[in-house]
Amino acid sequence: MHTYRGRPPASRFLLHVLLPADPLVALLVARGRPSGPLLGAAVMVADPAANRWSNLPGVWRHPLEHLRPVGLLPITLFGLFVCATAVPLSRFFRARARAGAGRVSAGPGAGRVEPLGGG
């Protein structure tokens, strides 16, 4: 596989390891699992770091060329957004799971989780 040709071997390895992590994070977040946002933050720290490492010589030579709406800038900004929202979103998912676990009915349809609004 020559997907990341020209990049340092460690960076290529990391980027290949991250390939299955993106859909896993999306699935965990879509299912409301508290681990999803935290894993997403870990991925979004590793991914831009690997990209910056690979592009570091160009960044040092022409730093202003990397301040455009494609490439390193948007992935870095998205990574900052994911990291800033990971803990609050994880806490929200955890609180929602606890609230849902406490609202299981005991009558007909037992095991059914009622909506948080109570109705």
GROMACS elastic network, one bead per residue, 0.5 to 0.9 nm:
[ bonds ]
;  ai    aj funct       b0    kb
    1     4     6  0.82280   500
    1     5     6  0.86598   500
    2     5     6  0.52287   500
    2     6     6  0.89809   500
    3    12     6  0.83880   500
    3    16     6  0.87449   500
    4     7     6  0.59203   500
    4     8     6  0.88275   500
    4    11     6  0.85436   500
    4    12     6  0.57909   500
    4    15     6  0.80517   500
    4    16     6  0.85912   500
    5     8     6  0.84851   500
    5    12     6  0.78020   500
    6     9     6  0.86757   500
    6    12     6  0.88288   500
    6    54     6  0.85077   500
    7    10     6  0.83108   500
    7    11     6  0.63750   500
    7    12     6  0.60936   500
    7    51     6  0.89589   500
    7    53     6  0.87844   500
    7    54     6  0.56173   500
    7    55     6  0.85371   500
    8    11     6  0.52516   500
    8    12     6  0.62310   500
    8    13     6  0.87179   500
    8    53     6  0.84133   500
    8    54     6  0.66241   500
    9    12     6  0.50217   500
    9    13     6  0.61346   500
    9    14     6  0.86214   500
   10    13     6  0.50912   500
   10    14     6  0.61937   500
   10    15     6  0.86455   500
   10    50     6  0.85839   500
   11    14     6  0.51153   500
   11    15     6  0.61463   500
   11    16     6  0.85965   500
   11    49     6  0.88928   500
   11    50     6  0.53423   500
   11    51     6  0.77144   500
   11    53     6  0.74584   500
   11    54     6  0.69921   500
   12    15     6  0.52120   500
   12    16     6  0.61872   500
   12    17     6  0.86170   500
   12    50     6  0.81578   500
   13    16     6  0.52035   500
   13    17     6  0.61895   500
   13    18     6  0.86836   500
   14    17     6  0.50636   500
   14    18     6  0.62195   500
   14    19     6  0.88933   500
   14    46     6  0.78039   500
   14    47     6  0.79479   500
   14    50     6  0.71583   500
   15    18     6  0.50551   500
   15    19     6  0.65003   500
   15    46     6  0.83902   500
   15    47     6  0.67372   500
   15    50     6  0.70595   500
   15    51     6  0.85509   500
   16    19     6  0.52927   500
   16    20     6  0.80431   500
   17    20     6  0.67823   500
   17    21     6  0.73212   500
   18    22     6  0.66668   500
   18    43     6  0.68717   500
   18    46     6  0.82527   500
   18    47     6  0.73940   500
   19    22     6  0.60398   500
   19    23     6  0.79072   500
   20    23     6  0.59249   500
   20    24     6  0.64529   500
   20    25     6  0.88630   500
   21    24     6  0.50219   500
   21    25     6  0.60369   500
   21    26     6  0.85977   500
   21    39     6  0.83401   500
   21    40     6  0.82210   500
   21    43     6  0.71974   500
   22    25     6  0.52179   500
   22    26     6  0.62755   500
   22    27     6  0.87085   500
   22    40     6  0.75965   500
   22    43     6  0.75799   500
   23    27     6  0.61049   500
   23    28     6  0.85906   500
   24    27     6  0.51237   500
   24    28     6  0.61797   500
   24    29     6  0.86121   500
   24    36     6  0.80610   500
   24    39     6  0.89401   500
   24    40     6  0.89634   500
   25    28     6  0.51263   500
   25    29     6  0.60954   500
   25    30     6  0.84282   500
   25    35     6  0.85444   500
   25    36     6  0.52441   500
   25    37     6  0.72183   500
   25    38     6  0.88466   500
   25    39     6  0.64331   500
   25    40     6  0.56025   500
   25    43     6  0.85900   500
   26    29     6  0.52441   500
   26    30     6  0.59689   500
   26    31     6  0.85468   500
   26    36     6  0.73897   500
   26    37     6  0.89158   500
   26    40     6  0.81664   500
   27    30     6  0.50691   500
   27    31     6  0.61348   500
   27    32     6  0.85989   500
   27    33     6  0.87681   500
   27    36     6  0.77917   500
   28    31     6  0.51849   500
   28    32     6  0.62359   500
   28    33     6  0.52608   500
   28    34     6  0.78881   500
   28    35     6  0.71011   500
   28    37     6  0.79426   500
   28    39     6  0.89678   500
   29    33     6  0.58346   500
   29    34     6  0.76399   500
   29    35     6  0.80222   500
   29    37     6  0.63561   500
   29    40     6  0.86369   500
   29    90     6  0.89793   500
   29    93     6  0.88573   500
   30    33     6  0.77716   500
   30    36     6  0.84528   500
   31    36     6  0.86349   500
   32    35     6  0.86924   500
   32    36     6  0.74896   500
   32    90     6  0.84233   500
   32    92     6  0.89361   500
   32    93     6  0.55783   500
   32    94     6  0.83928   500
   32    96     6  0.86277   500
   32    97     6  0.83013   500
   33    36     6  0.55518   500
   33    37     6  0.80788   500
   33    90     6  0.75341   500
   33    93     6  0.61947   500
   33    94     6  0.74894   500
   33    97     6  0.84624   500
   34    37     6  0.65615   500
   34    38     6  0.73964   500
   34    87     6  0.88675   500
   34    89     6  0.75434   500
   34    91     6  0.68469   500
   34    92     6  0.78755   500
   34    93     6  0.52141   500
   34    94     6  0.55590   500
   34    97     6  0.88310   500
   35    38     6  0.53339   500
   35    39     6  0.60623   500
   35    40     6  0.84642   500
   35    90     6  0.67016   500
   35    93     6  0.89529   500
   36    39     6  0.52596   500
   36    40     6  0.60132   500
   36    41     6  0.86526   500
   36    86     6  0.83748   500
   36    90     6  0.73595   500
   37    41     6  0.61462   500
   37    42     6  0.86945   500
   37    82     6  0.76069   500
   37    83     6  0.82870   500
   37    85     6  0.77821   500
   37    87     6  0.71271   500
   37    88     6  0.88839   500
   37    89     6  0.65585   500
   37    90     6  0.58128   500
   38    41     6  0.50778   500
   38    42     6  0.64076   500
   38    43     6  0.87269   500
   38    82     6  0.89525   500
   38    83     6  0.80344   500
   38    86     6  0.54695   500
   38    87     6  0.67694   500
   38    89     6  0.88163   500
   38    90     6  0.69140   500
   39    42     6  0.50328   500
   39    43     6  0.62261   500
   39    44     6  0.85685   500
   39    86     6  0.85378   500
   40    43     6  0.50659   500
   40    44     6  0.60643   500
   40    45     6  0.85993   500
   40    82     6  0.70142   500
   40    83     6  0.79026   500
   40    86     6  0.74214   500
   41    45     6  0.61567   500
   41    46     6  0.86420   500
   41    79     6  0.72413   500
   41    80     6  0.85984   500
   41    82     6  0.57102   500
   41    84     6  0.84422   500
   41    85     6  0.86111   500
   41    86     6  0.61627   500
   41    87     6  0.89581   500
   42    45     6  0.51960   500
   42    46     6  0.62972   500
   42    47     6  0.86330   500
   42    83     6  0.80437   500
   43    46     6  0.51387   500
   43    47     6  0.59086   500
   43    48     6  0.87009   500
   43    79     6  0.85951   500
   44    47     6  0.52873   500
   44    48     6  0.64201   500
   44    49     6  0.83806   500
   44    75     6  0.83249   500
   44    76     6  0.82710   500
   44    78     6  0.79356   500
   44    80     6  0.79558   500
   44    82     6  0.70045   500
   44    83     6  0.73408   500
   45    48     6  0.60504   500
   45    49     6  0.62148   500
   45    50     6  0.87891   500
   45    76     6  0.87174   500
   45    79     6  0.64778   500
   45    80     6  0.83510   500
   45    83     6  0.78472   500
   46    49     6  0.51092   500
   46    50     6  0.61114   500
   46    51     6  0.86374   500
   47    50     6  0.52703   500
   47    51     6  0.62735   500
   47    52     6  0.86445   500
   47    75     6  0.84068   500
   47    79     6  0.84461   500
   48    52     6  0.58926   500
   48    53     6  0.83192   500
   48    72     6  0.72339   500
   48    75     6  0.63262   500
   48    76     6  0.59438   500
   48    79     6  0.72391   500
   49    52     6  0.51407   500
   49    53     6  0.60018   500
   49    54     6  0.85913   500
   49    76     6  0.87466   500
   50    53     6  0.50586   500
   50    54     6  0.62514   500
   50    55     6  0.86696   500
   51    54     6  0.51872   500
   51    55     6  0.62109   500
   51    56     6  0.83961   500
   51    71     6  0.89704   500
   51    72     6  0.72231   500
   52    56     6  0.55405   500
   52    59     6  0.81527   500
   52    72     6  0.69962   500
   53    56     6  0.51772   500
   53    57     6  0.84099   500
   54    57     6  0.77794   500
   54    58     6  0.88928   500
   55    58     6  0.55186   500
   55    59     6  0.62437   500
   55    60     6  0.88397   500
   55    72     6  0.86049   500
   56    60     6  0.61790   500
   56    61     6  0.86217   500
   57    60     6  0.52651   500
   57    61     6  0.62760   500
   57    62     6  0.86620   500
   58    61     6  0.50476   500
   58    62     6  0.58602   500
   58    63     6  0.72771   500
   58    65     6  0.86360   500
   58    66     6  0.84472   500
   59    62     6  0.53724   500
   59    64     6  0.79287   500
   59    65     6  0.76896   500
   59    66     6  0.65921   500
   60    63     6  0.57531   500
   62    65     6  0.56630   500
   62    66     6  0.74682   500
   63    66     6  0.56754   500
   63    67     6  0.73412   500
   64    67     6  0.53166   500
   64    68     6  0.79702   500
   65    68     6  0.65754   500
   66    69     6  0.85518   500
   66    70     6  0.81620   500
   66    71     6  0.70340   500
   66    72     6  0.63344   500
   66    73     6  0.65757   500
   67    70     6  0.82621   500
   67    71     6  0.85170   500
   67    72     6  0.77308   500
   67    73     6  0.58499   500
   67    74     6  0.89408   500
   68    71     6  0.73333   500
   68    72     6  0.82338   500
   68    73     6  0.65375   500
   68    74     6  0.82173   500
   69    72     6  0.84772   500
   69    73     6  0.65043   500
   69    74     6  0.61757   500
   70    73     6  0.66052   500
   70    74     6  0.61607   500
   70    75     6  0.82801   500
   71    74     6  0.63820   500
   71    75     6  0.68135   500
   71    76     6  0.88866   500
   72    75     6  0.54182   500
   72    76     6  0.59566   500
   72    77     6  0.85720   500
   73    76     6  0.51868   500
   73    77     6  0.61442   500
   73    78     6  0.85756   500
   74    77     6  0.50404   500
   74    78     6  0.59729   500
   74    79     6  0.83632   500
   75    78     6  0.50847   500
   75    79     6  0.59855   500
   75    80     6  0.86099   500
   76    80     6  0.62396   500
   76    81     6  0.86658   500
   77    80     6  0.50862   500
   77    81     6  0.62629   500
   77    82     6  0.86992   500
   78    82     6  0.61464   500
   78    83     6  0.85436   500
   79    82     6  0.51096   500
   79    83     6  0.60892   500
   79    84     6  0.84887   500
   80    83     6  0.51167   500
   80    84     6  0.59953   500
   80    85     6  0.85971   500
   81    84     6  0.51269   500
   81    85     6  0.62074   500
   81    86     6  0.84596   500
   82    85     6  0.53134   500
   82    86     6  0.58149   500
   83    86     6  0.52303   500
   83    87     6  0.77335   500
   84    87     6  0.72747   500
   84    88     6  0.80904   500
   85    88     6  0.55594   500
   85    89     6  0.59422   500
   85    90     6  0.83971   500
   86    89     6  0.53263   500
   86    90     6  0.59718   500
   86    91     6  0.85763   500
   87    90     6  0.50430   500
   87    91     6  0.61052   500
   87    92     6  0.85650   500
   88    91     6  0.51048   500
   88    92     6  0.61679   500
   88    93     6  0.87103   500
   89    93     6  0.62064   500
   89    94     6  0.85732   500
   90    93     6  0.51379   500
   90    94     6  0.61603   500
   90    95     6  0.86175   500
   91    94     6  0.50205   500
   91    95     6  0.60617   500
   91    96     6  0.84499   500
   92    95     6  0.51483   500
   92    96     6  0.60224   500
   92    97     6  0.85170   500
   93    96     6  0.50876   500
   93    97     6  0.61076   500
   93    98     6  0.86483   500
   94    97     6  0.51266   500
   94    98     6  0.62626   500
   94    99     6  0.86524   500
   95    98     6  0.50740   500
   95    99     6  0.60783   500
   95   100     6  0.84690   500
   96    99     6  0.50718   500
   96   100     6  0.59950   500
   96   101     6  0.84793   500
   96   116     6  0.82820   500
   97   100     6  0.50853   500
   97   101     6  0.60626   500
   97   102     6  0.86925   500
   98   101     6  0.50915   500
   98   102     6  0.63627   500
   98   103     6  0.89484   500
   99   102     6  0.52686   500
   99   103     6  0.66055   500
   99   116     6  0.73762   500
  100   103     6  0.53217   500
  100   104     6  0.71338   500
  100   113     6  0.62029   500
  100   114     6  0.71916   500
  100   115     6  0.76208   500
  100   116     6  0.70481   500
  101   104     6  0.61688   500
  101   113     6  0.73623   500
  102   105     6  0.89162   500
  102   113     6  0.86440   500
  103   112     6  0.85814   500
  103   113     6  0.60369   500
  103   114     6  0.60613   500
  103   115     6  0.83129   500
  103   116     6  0.81991   500
  103   118     6  0.87669   500
  104   110     6  0.70094   500
  104   111     6  0.56730   500
  104   112     6  0.58705   500
  104   114     6  0.66361   500
  105   108     6  0.78882   500
  105   109     6  0.73620   500
  105   110     6  0.52872   500
  105   111     6  0.62593   500
  105   112     6  0.63298   500
  105   113     6  0.69531   500
  105   114     6  0.75298   500
  106   109     6  0.76789   500
  106   111     6  0.72332   500
  106   112     6  0.87836   500
  107   110     6  0.54032   500
  107   111     6  0.88683   500
  108   111     6  0.89652   500
  109   112     6  0.58896   500
  110   113     6  0.84760   500
  113   116     6  0.89419   500
  114   117     6  0.82518   500
  114   118     6  0.65670   500
  114   119     6  0.72853   500
  115   118     6  0.56413   500
  115   119     6  0.63848   500
  116   119     6  0.77793   500
